[in-house]
Amino acid sequence: MHCGCVNPIVCPAQYVVRDYYTPRVVPVVQPIVTVNRQNIVNVPQYYVQPLTTNVVVAPQPGFSTATGTRGLFSRRF
C-alpha cells in the first residue's frame, strides 16, 4: 500500500539571536590633587641709619675774628 505521502525533510535548526543591551553605571574615581605652593622670594628692604659726626675745622690764615666770616664766605663789592 502506497499512500503517496512523502516524508518531510527536516533541516537543522537555525538560530536568530537578538542582543539587547542594558546600561549599567560603573563608578570610575579620578582623584584630583590640588597643590598649594608658597614660593619664597627674597626682596631687599633697605633701612637708613643716620650717622652724625662732628668735624672741627681750624682757622685759616687771613681769617679775622673782627670781620667775622667775611674773609671766607662773603664777597666784597
N, CA, C and O atoms as CSV, one atom per row, in Angstrom:
chain,resi,resn,atom,element,x,y,z
A,1,MET,N,N,0.806,-1.140,0.000
A,1,MET,CA,C,0.000,0.000,0.000
A,1,MET,C,C,0.870,1.231,0.000
A,1,MET,O,O,1.729,1.467,0.850
A,2,HIS,N,N,0.608,1.896,-0.899
A,2,HIS,CA,C,1.362,3.109,-1.082
A,2,HIS,C,C,0.373,4.253,-1.088
A,2,HIS,O,O,-0.535,4.304,-1.917
A,3,CYS,N,N,0.568,5.209,-0.114
A,3,CYS,CA,C,-0.430,6.266,0.010
A,3,CYS,C,C,-0.056,7.504,-0.774
A,3,CYS,O,O,-0.863,8.427,-0.891
A,4,GLY,N,N,1.072,7.542,-1.278
A,4,GLY,CA,C,1.515,8.723,-1.994
A,4,GLY,C,C,1.968,9.858,-1.089
A,4,GLY,O,O,2.150,10.979,-1.564
A,5,CYS,N,N,2.146,9.611,0.146
A,5,CYS,CA,C,2.629,10.627,1.102
A,5,CYS,C,C,4.148,10.683,1.032
A,5,CYS,O,O,4.826,9.667,0.881
A,6,VAL,N,N,4.624,11.823,1.140
A,6,VAL,CA,C,6.074,11.980,1.151
A,6,VAL,C,C,6.550,12.240,2.576
A,6,VAL,O,O,5.855,12.855,3.385
A,7,ASN,N,N,7.678,11.784,2.836
A,7,ASN,CA,C,8.292,12.056,4.146
A,7,ASN,C,C,8.919,13.450,4.110
A,7,ASN,O,O,9.669,13.764,3.186
A,8,PRO,N,N,8.619,14.286,5.104
A,8,PRO,CA,C,9.181,15.625,5.104
A,8,PRO,C,C,10.698,15.605,5.376
A,8,PRO,O,O,11.221,14.733,6.070
A,9,ILE,N,N,11.363,16.591,4.805
A,9,ILE,CA,C,12.793,16.747,5.067
A,9,ILE,C,C,12.931,17.730,6.241
A,9,ILE,O,O,12.410,18.844,6.181
A,10,VAL,N,N,13.592,17.339,7.245
A,10,VAL,CA,C,13.774,18.179,8.432
A,10,VAL,C,C,15.207,18.706,8.414
A,10,VAL,O,O,16.163,17.936,8.503
A,11,CYS,N,N,15.342,20.022,8.298
A,11,CYS,CA,C,16.659,20.670,8.278
A,11,CYS,C,C,17.083,20.997,9.705
A,11,CYS,O,O,16.251,21.106,10.607
A,12,PRO,N,N,18.387,21.152,9.891
A,12,PRO,CA,C,18.829,21.554,11.235
A,12,PRO,C,C,18.302,22.946,11.587
A,12,PRO,O,O,18.083,23.763,10.693
A,13,ALA,N,N,18.101,23.220,12.840
A,13,ALA,CA,C,17.539,24.499,13.292
A,13,ALA,C,C,18.522,25.640,13.051
A,13,ALA,O,O,19.729,25.497,13.245
A,14,GLN,N,N,17.995,26.735,12.639
A,14,GLN,CA,C,18.785,27.966,12.512
A,14,GLN,C,C,18.374,28.893,13.658
A,14,GLN,O,O,17.202,28.992,14.022
A,15,TYR,N,N,19.375,29.559,14.202
A,15,TYR,CA,C,19.117,30.433,15.354
A,15,TYR,C,C,19.188,31.897,14.949
A,15,TYR,O,O,20.102,32.313,14.236
A,16,VAL,N,N,18.264,32.633,15.387
A,16,VAL,CA,C,18.266,34.079,15.241
A,16,VAL,C,C,18.471,34.638,16.645
A,16,VAL,O,O,17.651,34.439,17.541
A,17,VAL,N,N,19.587,35.341,16.809
A,17,VAL,CA,C,19.914,35.887,18.136
A,17,VAL,C,C,19.660,37.387,18.105
A,17,VAL,O,O,20.207,38.105,17.270
A,18,ARG,N,N,18.840,37.839,19.007
A,18,ARG,CA,C,18.595,39.270,19.154
A,18,ARG,C,C,19.231,39.719,20.468
A,18,ARG,O,O,18.797,39.342,21.556
A,19,ASP,N,N,20.306,40.562,20.322
A,19,ASP,CA,C,21.018,41.046,21.512
A,19,ASP,C,C,20.375,42.333,22.011
A,19,ASP,O,O,20.103,43.250,21.237
A,20,TYR,N,N,20.145,42.381,23.280
A,20,TYR,CA,C,19.652,43.572,23.947
A,20,TYR,C,C,20.706,43.998,24.959
A,20,TYR,O,O,21.334,43.167,25.616
A,21,TYR,N,N,20.883,45.291,25.068
A,21,TYR,CA,C,21.891,45.814,25.995
A,21,TYR,C,C,21.201,46.679,27.035
A,21,TYR,O,O,20.359,47.519,26.716
A,22,THR,N,N,21.573,46.456,28.265
A,22,THR,CA,C,21.068,47.250,29.370
A,22,THR,C,C,22.251,48.000,29.984
A,22,THR,O,O,23.210,47.380,30.443
A,23,PRO,N,N,22.183,49.320,29.991
A,23,PRO,CA,C,23.311,50.076,30.552
A,23,PRO,C,C,23.393,49.909,32.067
A,23,PRO,O,O,22.379,49.895,32.765
A,24,ARG,N,N,24.611,49.784,32.550
A,24,ARG,CA,C,24.854,49.679,33.982
A,24,ARG,C,C,25.958,50.676,34.319
A,24,ARG,O,O,27.023,50.654,33.702
A,25,VAL,N,N,25.714,51.535,35.279
A,25,VAL,CA,C,26.677,52.569,35.663
A,25,VAL,C,C,27.776,51.931,36.497
A,25,VAL,O,O,27.514,51.256,37.492
A,26,VAL,N,N,29.001,52.160,36.072
A,26,VAL,CA,C,30.164,51.684,36.818
A,26,VAL,C,C,30.939,52.928,37.261
A,26,VAL,O,O,31.438,53.668,36.414
A,27,PRO,N,N,31.049,53.170,38.556
A,27,PRO,CA,C,31.750,54.366,39.024
A,27,PRO,C,C,33.254,54.285,38.720
A,27,PRO,O,O,33.908,53.274,38.975
A,28,VAL,N,N,33.766,55.369,38.176
A,28,VAL,CA,C,35.197,55.496,37.933
A,28,VAL,C,C,35.656,56.709,38.740
A,28,VAL,O,O,35.200,57.826,38.495
A,29,VAL,N,N,36.546,56.497,39.688
A,29,VAL,CA,C,37.007,57.561,40.570
A,29,VAL,C,C,38.307,58.118,40.009
A,29,VAL,O,O,39.281,57.387,39.828
A,30,GLN,N,N,38.313,59.421,39.735
A,30,GLN,CA,C,39.512,60.103,39.242
A,30,GLN,C,C,39.938,61.112,40.294
A,30,GLN,O,O,39.348,62.189,40.384
A,31,PRO,N,N,40.965,60.783,41.106
A,31,PRO,CA,C,41.398,61.739,42.129
A,31,PRO,C,C,42.064,62.959,41.490
A,31,PRO,O,O,42.819,62.837,40.525
A,32,ILE,N,N,41.774,64.122,42.041
A,32,ILE,CA,C,42.413,65.359,41.621
A,32,ILE,C,C,43.065,65.959,42.857
A,32,ILE,O,O,42.399,66.229,43.856
A,33,VAL,N,N,44.360,66.163,42.779
A,33,VAL,CA,C,45.116,66.689,43.902
A,33,VAL,C,C,45.434,68.155,43.618
A,33,VAL,O,O,46.036,68.474,42.593
A,34,THR,N,N,45.035,69.037,44.518
A,34,THR,CA,C,45.351,70.454,44.409
A,34,THR,C,C,46.554,70.728,45.292
A,34,THR,O,O,46.517,70.476,46.496
A,35,VAL,N,N,47.620,71.245,44.695
A,35,VAL,CA,C,48.842,71.536,45.434
A,35,VAL,C,C,48.953,73.049,45.576
A,35,VAL,O,O,49.050,73.760,44.576
A,36,ASN,N,N,48.939,73.540,46.799
A,36,ASN,CA,C,49.127,74.960,47.074
A,36,ASN,C,C,50.602,75.179,47.389
A,36,ASN,O,O,51.094,74.760,48.436
A,37,ARG,N,N,51.298,75.840,46.469
A,37,ARG,CA,C,52.725,76.066,46.656
A,37,ARG,C,C,52.972,77.503,47.068
A,37,ARG,O,O,52.443,78.433,46.458
A,38,GLN,N,N,53.768,77.682,48.093
A,38,GLN,CA,C,54.154,79.013,48.528
A,38,GLN,C,C,55.635,79.172,48.223
A,38,GLN,O,O,56.483,78.533,48.845
A,39,ASN,N,N,55.932,80.028,47.262
A,39,ASN,CA,C,57.302,80.249,46.843
A,39,ASN,C,C,57.858,81.462,47.574
A,39,ASN,O,O,57.243,82.529,47.577
A,40,ILE,N,N,59.015,81.298,48.191
A,40,ILE,CA,C,59.654,82.377,48.925
A,40,ILE,C,C,60.573,83.127,47.969
A,40,ILE,O,O,61.436,82.529,47.326
A,41,VAL,N,N,60.383,84.433,47.883
A,41,VAL,CA,C,61.198,85.282,47.021
A,41,VAL,C,C,61.871,86.325,47.900
A,41,VAL,O,O,61.204,87.023,48.664
A,42,ASN,N,N,63.181,86.431,47.793
A,42,ASN,CA,C,63.912,87.420,48.579
A,42,ASN,C,C,63.763,88.799,47.945
A,42,ASN,O,O,64.076,88.997,46.771
A,43,VAL,N,N,63.278,89.746,48.745
A,43,VAL,CA,C,63.103,91.125,48.299
A,43,VAL,C,C,63.899,92.005,49.255
A,43,VAL,O,O,63.617,92.018,50.453
A,44,PRO,N,N,64.894,92.745,48.748
A,44,PRO,CA,C,65.677,93.589,49.658
A,44,PRO,C,C,64.849,94.758,50.193
A,44,PRO,O,O,64.102,95.399,49.454
A,45,GLN,N,N,64.994,95.012,51.462
A,45,GLN,CA,C,64.346,96.161,52.082
A,45,GLN,C,C,65.442,96.954,52.783
A,45,GLN,O,O,66.088,96.466,53.710
A,46,TYR,N,N,65.635,98.176,52.325
A,46,TYR,CA,C,66.732,98.989,52.823
A,46,TYR,C,C,66.277,99.813,54.017
A,46,TYR,O,O,65.167,100.345,54.041
A,47,TYR,N,N,67.152,99.907,55.001
A,47,TYR,CA,C,66.928,100.747,56.160
A,47,TYR,C,C,68.022,101.797,56.175
A,47,TYR,O,O,69.184,101.489,55.911
A,48,VAL,N,N,67.660,103.033,56.483
A,48,VAL,CA,C,68.622,104.124,56.550
A,48,VAL,C,C,69.008,104.318,58.003
A,48,VAL,O,O,68.154,104.472,58.876
A,49,GLN,N,N,70.315,104.307,58.249
A,49,GLN,CA,C,70.806,104.535,59.598
A,49,GLN,C,C,71.563,105.856,59.592
A,49,GLN,O,O,72.700,105.914,59.124
A,50,PRO,N,N,70.950,106.912,60.104
A,50,PRO,CA,C,71.622,108.210,60.075
A,50,PRO,C,C,72.795,108.249,61.057
A,50,PRO,O,O,72.692,107.765,62.184
A,51,LEU,N,N,73.887,108.821,60.620
A,51,LEU,CA,C,75.064,108.997,61.465
A,51,LEU,C,C,75.398,110.485,61.496
A,51,LEU,O,O,75.270,111.179,60.487
A,52,THR,N,N,75.814,110.956,62.627
A,52,THR,CA,C,76.212,112.354,62.780
A,52,THR,C,C,77.654,112.384,63.261
A,52,THR,O,O,78.001,111.717,64.236
A,53,THR,N,N,78.488,113.151,62.585
A,53,THR,CA,C,79.871,113.316,63.020
A,53,THR,C,C,80.139,114.793,63.233
A,53,THR,O,O,79.547,115.643,62.567
A,54,ASN,N,N,81.018,115.091,64.150
A,54,ASN,CA,C,81.439,116.465,64.438
A,54,ASN,C,C,82.841,116.641,63.882
A,54,ASN,O,O,83.749,115.869,64.190
A,55,VAL,N,N,83.002,117.658,63.065
A,55,VAL,CA,C,84.297,117.952,62.473
A,55,VAL,C,C,84.723,119.330,62.941
A,55,VAL,O,O,83.964,120.292,62.824
A,56,VAL,N,N,85.909,119.429,63.458
A,56,VAL,CA,C,86.453,120.711,63.914
A,56,VAL,C,C,87.401,121.199,62.839
A,56,VAL,O,O,88.342,120.498,62.466
A,57,VAL,N,N,87.155,122.401,62.341
A,57,VAL,CA,C,87.988,122.994,61.307
A,57,VAL,C,C,88.808,124.105,61.960
A,57,VAL,O,O,88.251,125.010,62.581
A,58,ALA,N,N,90.107,124.034,61.821
A,58,ALA,CA,C,90.998,125.053,62.399
A,58,ALA,C,C,90.912,126.322,61.561
A,58,ALA,O,O,90.705,126.249,60.350
A,59,PRO,N,N,91.070,127.491,62.194
A,59,PRO,CA,C,91.020,128.742,61.452
A,59,PRO,C,C,92.140,128.803,60.414
A,59,PRO,O,O,93.247,128.317,60.650
A,60,GLN,N,N,91.845,129.395,59.286
A,60,GLN,CA,C,92.833,129.505,58.218
A,60,GLN,C,C,93.523,130.862,58.305
A,60,GLN,O,O,92.977,131.800,58.887
A,61,PRO,N,N,94.691,130.970,57.743
A,61,PRO,CA,C,95.378,132.270,57.769
A,61,PRO,C,C,94.560,133.317,57.023
A,61,PRO,O,O,93.943,133.011,56.002
A,62,GLY,N,N,94.550,134.515,57.511
A,62,GLY,CA,C,93.807,135.595,56.901
A,62,GLY,C,C,92.403,135.721,57.439
A,62,GLY,O,O,91.654,136.612,57.039
A,63,PHE,N,N,92.048,134.845,58.332
A,63,PHE,CA,C,90.721,134.906,58.927
A,63,PHE,C,C,90.778,135.830,60.114
A,63,PHE,O,O,91.620,135.668,60.997
A,64,SER,N,N,89.887,136.799,60.141
A,64,SER,CA,C,89.888,137.754,61.232
A,64,SER,C,C,88.586,137.619,61.998
A,64,SER,O,O,87.505,137.581,61.410
A,65,THR,N,N,88.700,137.547,63.299
A,65,THR,CA,C,87.502,137.467,64.111
A,65,THR,C,C,86.766,138.793,64.124
A,65,THR,O,O,85.569,138.831,64.409
A,66,ALA,N,N,87.450,139.868,63.825
A,66,ALA,CA,C,86.795,141.171,63.803
A,66,ALA,C,C,85.873,141.282,62.605
A,66,ALA,O,O,84.834,141.939,62.683
A,67,THR,N,N,86.232,140.656,61.504
A,67,THR,CA,C,85.386,140.740,60.321
A,67,THR,C,C,84.377,139.594,60.262
A,67,THR,O,O,83.540,139.534,59.361
A,68,GLY,N,N,84.468,138.704,61.214
A,68,GLY,CA,C,83.528,137.581,61.235
A,68,GLY,C,C,83.910,136.567,60.166
A,68,GLY,O,O,85.075,136.189,60.042
A,69,THR,N,N,82.974,136.156,59.439
A,69,THR,CA,C,83.224,135.141,58.428
A,69,THR,C,C,83.414,135.758,57.052
A,69,THR,O,O,83.354,135.060,56.040
A,70,ARG,N,N,83.634,137.009,57.016
A,70,ARG,CA,C,83.707,137.722,55.759
A,70,ARG,C,C,84.844,137.248,54.872
A,70,ARG,O,O,84.691,137.171,53.653
A,71,GLY,N,N,85.954,136.939,55.458
A,71,GLY,CA,C,87.105,136.532,54.664
A,71,GLY,C,C,86.879,135.208,53.930
A,71,GLY,O,O,87.454,134.992,52.864
A,72,LEU,N,N,86.072,134.344,54.473
A,72,LEU,CA,C,85.885,133.042,53.859
A,72,LEU,C,C,84.630,132.954,53.003
A,72,LEU,O,O,84.653,132.339,51.936
A,73,PHE,N,N,83.539,133.557,53.452
A,73,PHE,CA,C,82.262,133.268,52.848
A,73,PHE,C,C,81.589,134.421,52.114
A,73,PHE,O,O,80.634,134.186,51.373
A,74,SER,N,N,82.029,135.603,52.283
A,74,SER,CA,C,81.326,136.722,51.654
A,74,SER,C,C,82.232,137.389,50.621
A,74,SER,O,O,83.458,137.306,50.702
A,75,ARG,N,N,81.616,138.040,49.669
A,75,ARG,CA,C,82.349,138.764,48.622
A,75,ARG,C,C,82.364,140.243,48.949
A,75,ARG,O,O,81.477,140.777,49.615
A,76,ARG,N,N,83.372,140.854,48.471
A,76,ARG,CA,C,83.420,142.325,48.624
A,76,ARG,C,C,82.956,142.929,47.329
A,76,ARG,O,O,83.382,142.513,46.252
A,77,PHE,N,N,82.090,143.904,47.428
A,77,PHE,CA,C,81.558,144.579,46.236
A,77,PHE,C,C,82.144,145.947,46.130
A,77,PHE,O,O,81.827,146.684,45.196
